[in-house]
Amino acid sequence: MANGLRKKYNAMIDARYFWFVVLMMLCMFLGFGVVLFISERAFGESVFEEDGPFLLRERSNVYEVVEEHDRFSVFETLVKHAKLVDELEGEGPMTLFAPTDDAFEDMEKGMLNALFMEKNRGLLVKVIVYHLSPRIFLAADVVNEEELPTIEGEKLVVEIRGDDVYLNGKELVGTDVVTGNGVVHAIDGVLIPRTVLEKLNENDDREKDES
């Protein structure tokens, strides 16, 4: 009888172990689906076909996000021109509000061309670091009318409209891509510090007077 009870007990343990393994596998698949859904929401499309789910592959720094995603090609070029790659790869924490290529399409061509000029590299640096905060901000953490500090010095003003988040009137169109040194949000407009805008307008007026 003892042997019979032992066999029944072992069979019961084996059955419990089997269903435990099945449950764990189910949880893994469900977790994978949630992460893929978040990645699709984060940048408006799935990159599963290209290089695996966006959020599953750990990025060591915010620059890797800019470098690896086609939506940020213009911003990446500006970062390289300003020689700020090392800063974006450096020690955090930091939050990067990266303008998409569509954001630059809406920008005045004259202003974009001016930022590429060698004499205006200092202004370009100020523009880029105006998109960079020395703190971590997730989309769910910000509140309406909050002022976010930037490395440039001027602050960014948050506006909440329903489920959408805006900074200085520009909408966050992709949020919360976490990396080893910070987090990246995609934004649909280029943020220009007031001092840079004044300087560019001043230079433009001077050139018109001289011509």
C-alpha positions, 0 to 999 in steps of 0.5 A, a space after each residue: 500500500 505504501 508503494 501505491 501511495 508513493 506512486 500516486 504522490 509522485 504522479 500528483 507532483 509530476 502533474 503539478 510541475 507540468 502545469 507550473 511549467 505551462 503557466 510559466 511559458 504562458 506568462 512569458 508569451 503574454 509578457 512578450 506581447 505586452 512589450 511588443 504592444 508598448 514598442 508599437 505605441 512608443 514609436 508608432 510602428 513595430 520594428 519587429 521585422 527589422 531588428 526585434 521588438 524595440 524595447 526588448 533589446 537594451 540600449 546602453 545610452 540615448 544616442 543608440 536610440 537616435 542612431 538606430 531609428 530612421 525617424 531621427 536621421 536629421 537629428 542624428 546628423 545635427 548631433 554629429 555636426 555639433 560634436 555631442 555624440 559623447 555627451 549623449 553616450 555619457 553618464 546619465 541620468 538624462 531625458 532626451 526629447 528627440 525631434 523626428 524627421 517630420 519635425 524638421 520638415 515643418 521647420 523654416 529651411 533658412 533656420 535649419 541651414 543656418 544651424 548647419 553653418 560653422 559660425 553658428 555651431 555654438 547656437 546648434 549646441 544650445 538647440 540640441 541641449 535644449 532637448 536634453 534634461 539632466 533628470 529622468 521624466 517618464 510621460 506618466 510622471 509629468 503634470 500640467 504646467 510643470 517646468 522641466 529643466 534643460 541642460 541649455 538652461 531655459 525650461 520646457 513647459 508641459 501641457 497636458 491635453 487629454 492623453 497627449 503631452 506637449 512641451 512648448 506646444 510640441 507633441 510627444 509622439 513616442 514615449 518612454 524608451 528607457 536606456 542605460 543612461 536615461 530615457 528617450 521621447 520622440 517629439 513632433 517639433 524642434 525646440 528652439 531656445 528664445 536666446 538662439 531664436 533672437 540671435 538667429 533673427 539678429 544675424 539675419 537682419 544684419 545680413 539683410 542690412 549688409 546686402 
